[in-house]
């Protein structure tokens, strides 16, 4: 799937640029992507390490288990394949909490830890399990409490009401999350 | 107030560790060590995806798709201007933000189009990026129906925005 998408994106993009004669732009895109990816990793690296360190304290002290107890009663319905009391619920809860409070850079390492933990109970380690896909959707359709980047962009443009987007974003991201979970269930039980 | 959120979060975890009498310092160092491996595993899939998405989004090939979809949007009385952002949002967050900036400049930040586009940009995360980051880092080869459901959810989000933004603002 990703294999095909990758090829399609490159084929359409590069053929179009070549037909337009924009060789320079294509050249630039090819050579620049390494730098962009590297800078992204360099920016993420210290934050990921920091949050994994903090998370490790929460895990050893038993706080992670307590956090997961708050959301586990709801999460067992969303993730029926994960055994009750499994460590994955702790990571899933922390990822969701971090996302809700807009701690994006903490949500990423917690999310990857959650995926690792779910993969440990996965039969085939190279194939995404049903729970892993459900968790992925909870992140892509993620519920945004406050879309901070957009509000600051609106402020920058001198908006009279920069926070007008908060309510619609909250309602719409919540509704699309619910729809995503329903569609996911239909696909999983197919 | 919100700038106190992270300190409260971090400090309460650290001092809960001391309260439980665990070796807080070693736990932190052990956990932080994993950051190197995680970032190292993250780089190759991220590079691959940024490479393809950059070529695609900068090429302008999307304009052909827009050309064919325009009549449909006019028939349905949906503002056509949100289409580029709706299509490119699942591929690239920063590209979506760039388009949003252009829309603000062109139509004014408080216009209906601008608010609608803001909601489309703000109500989802970049589907391709999350798949790359979460599945790529772990070395998952088969993602099954993940991409489909992700894109269907994004499509539903755009429809809901068109329907609900006039009611909610």
Interface residues (C-beta under 8 A of the other chain):
Chain A: X1 X2 X5 X6 X9 X10 X12 X13 X14 X16 X17 X20 X25 X26 X29 X30 X32 X33 X34 X36 X37 X38 X40 X41 X44 X45 X46 X48 X49 X50 X52 X53 X54 X55 X56 X57 X58 X59 X60 X61 X62 X63 X101 X103 X108 X109 X111 X112 X115 X116 X119 X125 X126 X127 X128 X132 X133 X136 X137 X139 X140 X141 X142 X144 X147 X149 X150 X153 X154 X157 X158 X159 X160 X161 X164 X165 X167 X168 X169 X171 X172 X173 X175 X176 X177 X179 X180 X183 X184 X187
Chain B: X5 X6 X9 X10 X13 X14 X16 X17 X19 X20 X22 X23 X24 X27 X28 X29 X30 X31 X32 X33 X34 X35 X36 X38 X39 X42 X43 X46 X47 X48 X49 X50 X51 X52 X53 X54 X55 X56 X57 X58 X59 X60 X61 X90 X91 X97 X100 X101 X104 X105 X109 X110 X115 X118 X119 X121 X122 X123 X124 X125 X126 X127 X128 X130 X131 X132 X133 X134 X135 X137 X138 X139 X140 X141 X142 X143 X144 X145 X146 X147 X148 X149 X150 X152 X153 X154 X156 X157 X160 X161 X164 X165 X168 X169
